[in-house]
Amino acid sequence: MNYLDELFYTKEHVWLKYVDSHKYQLGITDFAQDLLGDIVFIDIKSNESIFLNQTMGIIESVKTASDLIAPVDGKISDINPNLIKNPELINDNPHETWICEILINDIFNENNFLNKKEYLEQINT
């Protein structure tokens, strides 16, 4: 799987992608979707405030359920409408299928995230 250079990765296997101003798209990595298996449901709410390192939603697969951990403080501004009926799209293309869009509260600090090389080192150790 191709991990993308333009994404910001977390140790919790979430990625962020810059959209504009304070808006970022959020998804899970290929590593995470592979561990989860076939994704069947995502429980996340629009217009909800989120807080760094706190649960912001749940992603369920046929094997298990896993918390989505917020990588920033902010607010969920939109949910990917394609995932409501077809959450398995994440399995097909995890680095291009965003789960939600987030408006972050503060200035984005990319030093709080892993770049592609650092993330790949983490999952390959």
C-alpha positions as CSV (number, residue, x, y, z in Angstrom):
1,M,0.0,0.0,0.0
2,N,1.2,3.5,-0.8
3,Y,1.5,5.7,2.2
4,L,1.2,9.3,1.1
5,D,3.7,12.0,1.7
6,E,1.1,14.8,2.2
7,L,-0.6,13.1,5.1
8,F,0.2,13.7,8.8
9,Y,0.1,10.4,10.8
10,T,-0.4,9.6,14.4
11,K,0.8,6.7,16.6
12,E,-2.9,5.7,16.9
13,H,-3.0,5.0,13.1
14,V,-5.0,8.0,12.1
15,W,-4.1,10.4,9.4
16,L,-4.9,14.1,8.7
17,K,-4.8,15.9,5.3
18,Y,-4.8,19.6,4.9
19,V,-7.9,21.0,3.1
20,D,-7.8,24.7,3.8
21,S,-7.5,27.3,6.5
22,H,-8.2,25.3,9.7
23,K,-9.9,22.4,8.0
24,Y,-8.4,18.9,7.8
25,Q,-9.7,15.5,6.6
26,L,-9.3,12.6,8.9
27,G,-9.0,8.9,8.1
28,I,-7.3,5.7,9.2
29,T,-4.2,4.2,7.8
30,D,-3.8,1.0,5.8
31,F,-2.2,-0.6,8.8
32,A,-5.3,0.1,10.9
33,Q,-7.8,-1.1,8.3
34,D,-5.8,-4.3,7.8
35,L,-5.8,-5.0,11.6
36,L,-9.6,-4.3,11.8
37,G,-10.6,-6.3,8.8
38,D,-13.8,-5.7,6.9
39,I,-15.2,-2.4,8.2
40,V,-19.0,-2.5,8.6
41,F,-19.9,0.6,10.6
42,I,-18.6,4.0,11.7
43,D,-20.2,5.9,14.6
44,I,-19.1,9.5,14.5
45,K,-21.2,12.7,14.9
46,S,-21.0,15.9,13.0
47,N,-20.8,19.2,14.9
48,E,-19.3,17.5,17.9
49,S,-16.3,19.0,19.7
50,I,-13.3,16.8,19.9
51,F,-10.4,16.9,22.3
52,L,-6.8,15.7,21.8
53,N,-6.2,12.1,22.7
54,Q,-9.9,11.5,23.5
55,T,-12.3,9.1,21.8
56,M,-14.2,10.9,19.0
57,G,-16.0,8.0,17.5
58,I,-16.0,4.2,16.9
59,I,-15.1,2.2,13.9
60,E,-16.5,-1.4,13.8
61,S,-15.4,-4.3,11.7
62,V,-16.6,-7.9,11.5
63,K,-13.8,-8.7,14.0
64,T,-13.9,-5.9,16.5
65,A,-14.7,-2.3,17.4
66,S,-12.0,0.3,17.8
67,D,-12.0,3.9,19.2
68,L,-11.1,6.7,16.8
69,I,-8.7,8.9,18.8
70,A,-8.8,12.7,18.2
71,P,-5.4,13.9,17.0
72,V,-6.3,17.6,17.7
73,D,-8.7,19.8,19.5
74,G,-11.5,21.0,17.3
75,K,-14.9,20.3,15.9
76,I,-16.2,17.7,13.4
77,S,-17.6,19.8,10.6
78,D,-18.6,17.1,8.1
79,I,-18.9,13.3,7.8
80,N,-18.0,11.6,4.5
81,P,-21.5,10.8,3.1
82,N,-20.2,7.9,1.0
83,L,-19.3,6.0,4.2
84,I,-22.8,6.1,5.7
85,K,-24.0,3.4,3.4
86,N,-20.6,2.0,2.4
87,P,-18.1,2.0,5.3
88,E,-16.1,-0.8,3.6
89,L,-14.8,1.9,1.2
90,I,-12.1,2.5,3.8
91,N,-10.8,-1.1,3.2
92,D,-10.5,-0.4,-0.5
93,N,-8.5,2.8,-0.3
94,P,-7.8,3.9,3.3
95,H,-5.4,6.8,2.5
96,E,-7.9,8.5,0.1
97,T,-11.1,7.7,1.9
98,W,-11.7,10.3,4.6
99,I,-14.0,9.7,7.5
100,C,-14.7,13.2,8.6
101,E,-13.5,16.8,8.3
102,I,-12.3,18.7,11.3
103,L,-12.0,22.4,12.0
104,I,-9.1,22.6,14.4
105,N,-9.1,25.1,17.2
106,D,-5.4,26.2,17.2
107,I,-2.6,26.6,14.7
108,F,-1.7,23.2,13.3
109,N,1.6,22.0,14.5
110,E,3.0,19.4,12.2
111,N,5.7,18.5,14.7
112,N,3.0,16.8,16.8
113,F,2.6,14.2,14.0
114,L,4.7,11.6,12.2
115,N,5.7,12.0,8.6
116,K,5.4,9.0,6.2
117,K,9.0,7.8,7.0
118,E,8.5,8.0,10.8
119,Y,5.1,6.3,10.6
120,L,6.5,3.4,8.5
121,E,9.4,3.0,10.9
122,Q,6.8,2.7,13.8
123,I,4.7,0.1,12.2
124,N,7.7,-1.9,10.9
125,T,9.4,-2.3,14.3
